[in-house]
Amino acid sequence: MTSPVDQEELALFRDSVIKALETEVKPHYEAWEKSGLVPRELWNTLGNAGMLCVDVPEEWGGCGAPFQYSVVVGEELARMGFGALSTNVMVHSDIVAPYLSHMGSEEQRQYWLPKMVSGEAVGAIAMTEPGAGSDLQAIRTSAVKDGDDYILNGSKTFITNGQHADMVIVAAKTNPTAGARGISLFLVDTSLPGYSKGRNLDKIGQHAGDTSELFFSDMRIPSSALLGGEGQGFMYLMNELPRERLVIGALGVAAARGALDLTIAYAQERELFGQKLAQLQNTRFEIARMETDYRVNQAFVNQCIAEYERGELDAPTASMAKYSATEMQCRVADGCLQLFGGYGYTTEYPISRAFMDARVQRIYGGTSEVMKEIIARSVLGRG
Ligand SMILES: Cc1cc2nc3c(=O)[nH]c(=O)nc-3n(C[C@H](O)[C@H](O)[C@H](O)COP(=O)(O)OP(=O)(O)OC[C@H]3O[C@@H](n4cnc5c(N)ncnc54)[C@H](O)[C@@H]3O)c2cc1C
């Protein structure tokens, strides 16, 4: 059981994150969106500013802050309209680092975590393959034991941070006939021979986002790269996915706040029919609807964050947070864009980016349909 987080201190931390993002990210973000990738040095900048892996314990190079501090970094990236970067940082800090903190050997933690905190190493996690997305057990990437090593073969796709990654947690079959019990996880050092990456994928939103195909061709990795026990990979993924889904939900809530703030300001300025847009009843009702939608989801996600801090968040509840918050984010982004009229459809207005960036939130980390299946199973049992 953890002690409650001091909300005043958390607010001070939030202010410091906002200030750092105002100077280090905001002036450059447009250019990164156009070039299609954030620069590698940004990771070092974020690390130096204390914004990566903030809840990693001190003995492994972090500052041992509560989980909520890590959420705040992602929330501010999302709220300020840096959707691609919020995804990249979330994967590094809130998905990859916890696998090491929770399942890594002391040697693995000492080797990777301090570098991930400083930004010297960028982390990624590779589950999805061209033939295996929602159906994770269908992965074909294989890791075959050879003396003291494993030989890795296969390919992955849609891997966040794939361009910049120094270490990728790779899900591979160590026993192709054992189903879920045949999957293991490996901490793959991307500097080793046999590793290659494809181009950064073109996406309809999150343009600065780092999303790649990865290839492993007779890649020899040492046994010491195995994360936890052989054959335990699927169980580890199931244990860690609730945190990933909760954080995606938190990013969705924060991004909706950002979209609403833009829209409220616009509605109070734009004039039509001799009055402000904000005075039309439809605008007032739409803002009321979306503000309510936002608040209800914010309250639920905050409740889930508290449950996670207490070690009580279960998989169906985390799925509810992701499902509900990301669907709300898309509803709000669409409703907000509508109030901007034609201007909302131009890339000049940031609301258009909020709309395009939102869409993937219902897909990655488990689609809304997969979330509904998990929730339904907890209510009705297997169909
Ligand atoms: C920008 C981006 C970043 C990503 N980052 C990563 C990453 O870092 N690491 C990683 O491993 N993966 C990553 N992914 C992959 C992502 O998790 C998958 O795209 C997602 O899980 C869906 O898999 P799929 O694309 O193969 O779709 P499919 O699994 O083929 O799904 C197709 C359709 O079937 C539906 N469906 C699936 N199962 C069911 C069911 N049981 N009942 C009803 N309908 C169902 C789906 O909801 C969907 O509508 C990323 C994807 C994107 C787009």
The ligand as a Gaussian input file, in Angstrom:
#p B3LYP/6-31G(d) Opt

LIG

0 1
 C        0.550000       4.142000     -34.323000
 C        0.590000       2.733000     -33.814000
 C        1.504000       2.384000     -32.825000
 C        1.593000       1.069000     -32.372000
 N        2.567000       0.721000     -31.453000
 C        2.768000      -0.589000     -31.171000
 C        3.897000      -0.985000     -30.376000
 O        4.683000      -0.152000     -29.899000
 N        4.090000      -2.322000     -30.156000
 C        3.249000      -3.274000     -30.662000
 O        3.499000      -4.450000     -30.419000
 N        2.169000      -2.920000     -31.409000
 C        1.924000      -1.604000     -31.688000
 N        0.844000      -1.236000     -32.466000
 C       -0.030000      -2.280000     -33.008000
 C       -1.428000      -2.268000     -32.388000
 O       -1.393000      -2.675000     -31.050000
 C       -2.316000      -3.157000     -33.287000
 O       -2.506000      -2.438000     -34.491000
 C       -3.648000      -3.499000     -32.637000
 O       -3.458000      -4.352000     -31.522000
 C       -4.613000      -4.158000     -33.623000
 O       -4.005000      -5.209000     -34.310000
 P       -4.105000      -5.263000     -35.925000
 O       -3.701000      -3.937000     -36.425000
 O       -3.373000      -6.456000     -36.400000
 O       -5.666000      -5.417000     -36.220000
 P       -6.482000      -6.807000     -36.216000
 O       -6.127000      -7.564000     -34.988000
 O       -6.316000      -7.463000     -37.529000
 O       -7.974000      -6.266000     -36.078000
 C       -8.835000      -5.988000     -37.206000
 C      -10.233000      -5.667000     -36.672000
 O      -10.745000      -6.826000     -35.986000
 C      -11.240000      -6.422000     -34.717000
 N      -11.125000      -7.518000     -33.743000
 C       -9.998000      -8.094000     -33.289000
 N      -10.263000      -9.028000     -32.364000
 C      -11.608000      -9.038000     -32.223000
 C      -12.519000      -9.785000     -31.415000
 N      -12.084000     -10.717000     -30.559000
 N      -13.835000      -9.549000     -31.564000
 C      -14.282000      -8.624000     -32.443000
 N      -13.486000      -7.885000     -33.224000
 C      -12.169000      -8.080000     -33.114000
 C      -10.360000      -5.263000     -34.346000
 O      -10.947000      -4.486000     -33.305000
 C      -10.250000      -4.530000     -35.655000
 O      -11.378000      -3.712000     -35.822000
 C        0.702000       0.088000     -32.891000
 C       -0.248000       0.446000     -33.861000
 C       -0.298000       1.740000     -34.341000
 C       -1.289000       2.075000     -35.408000

